[in-house]
């Protein structure tokens, strides 16, 4: 990715390096961070879209997948409370 603000390129580079060694859930959350940064770069600085909003649009039957995602995140990052995601 060569287009976008410095923040977009940095988020993308971070996602790309971290995704290779992470579980799928971690990679997905990092990818959503990239999408949110792209939205901000496109003029939506005050975006209210969050991980749930975007994953709900990308994943079929997200509500069923959401429980597994939270469990995976808690296993990878025990300090992350389920209410923060």
C-alpha positions as CSV (number, residue, x, y, z in Angstrom):
1,X,0.0,0.0,0.0
2,X,1.6,3.2,-1.1
3,X,-1.4,5.5,-1.1
4,X,-2.9,7.1,2.0
5,X,-1.7,9.2,4.9
6,X,1.4,8.2,6.9
7,X,-0.9,6.8,9.5
8,X,-2.7,4.5,7.0
9,X,0.6,3.2,5.6
10,X,1.9,2.6,9.1
11,X,-1.2,0.8,10.2
12,X,-1.1,-1.3,7.1
13,X,2.5,-2.2,7.6
14,X,1.9,-3.1,11.2
15,X,-1.0,-5.3,10.2
16,X,1.0,-7.0,7.5
17,X,3.9,-7.8,9.9
18,X,1.8,-8.9,12.8
19,X,-0.8,-10.9,10.9
20,X,1.7,-13.5,9.7
21,X,2.5,-14.6,13.2
22,X,-0.9,-14.2,14.9
23,X,-4.1,-16.1,15.1
24,X,-6.8,-15.2,12.7
25,X,-8.7,-13.2,15.2
26,X,-5.8,-11.0,16.0
27,X,-5.1,-10.4,12.3
28,X,-8.8,-9.5,11.8
29,X,-8.8,-7.0,14.6
30,X,-5.7,-5.4,13.2
31,X,-7.2,-5.3,9.8
32,X,-10.2,-3.4,11.1
33,X,-7.8,-0.9,12.6
34,X,-6.5,-0.3,9.1
35,X,-10.0,0.2,7.7
36,X,-10.8,2.7,10.5
37,X,-7.6,4.6,9.7
38,X,-8.5,4.6,6.0
39,X,-12.0,6.0,6.8
40,X,-10.3,8.8,8.8
41,X,-7.9,9.5,6.0
42,X,-10.9,9.9,3.6
43,X,-12.3,12.7,5.7
44,X,-14.3,10.8,8.4
45,X,-12.1,12.1,11.2
46,X,-14.9,11.7,13.7
47,X,-16.0,8.3,12.6
48,X,-18.2,6.4,15.1
49,X,-17.7,3.1,13.3
50,X,-16.1,0.5,15.5
51,X,-14.9,-3.1,15.2
52,X,-18.4,-4.5,15.7
53,X,-19.9,-2.3,13.0
54,X,-17.2,-3.1,10.5
55,X,-17.0,-6.8,11.2
56,X,-20.8,-7.1,11.1
57,X,-20.6,-5.8,7.5
58,X,-17.7,-8.1,6.5
59,X,-18.6,-11.4,8.2
60,X,-21.7,-13.4,7.4
61,X,-23.4,-14.4,10.7
62,X,-21.1,-12.2,12.7
63,X,-23.1,-12.6,15.9
64,X,-22.3,-16.3,15.9
65,X,-18.6,-15.6,15.2
66,X,-18.4,-12.8,17.8
67,X,-18.2,-15.2,20.8
68,X,-15.2,-17.1,19.2
69,X,-13.5,-13.8,18.4
70,X,-13.8,-12.6,22.0
71,X,-12.5,-15.9,23.3
72,X,-9.6,-15.8,21.0
73,X,-8.7,-12.3,21.9
74,X,-8.9,-13.0,25.6
75,X,-6.7,-16.0,25.2
76,X,-4.1,-14.0,23.2
77,X,-4.4,-10.9,25.4
78,X,-5.6,-11.8,28.9
79,X,-5.5,-8.2,30.0
80,X,-8.1,-7.2,27.4
81,X,-11.6,-7.3,29.0
82,X,-14.4,-8.5,26.8
83,X,-16.3,-5.2,27.3
84,X,-13.4,-3.3,25.6
85,X,-14.0,-5.0,22.2
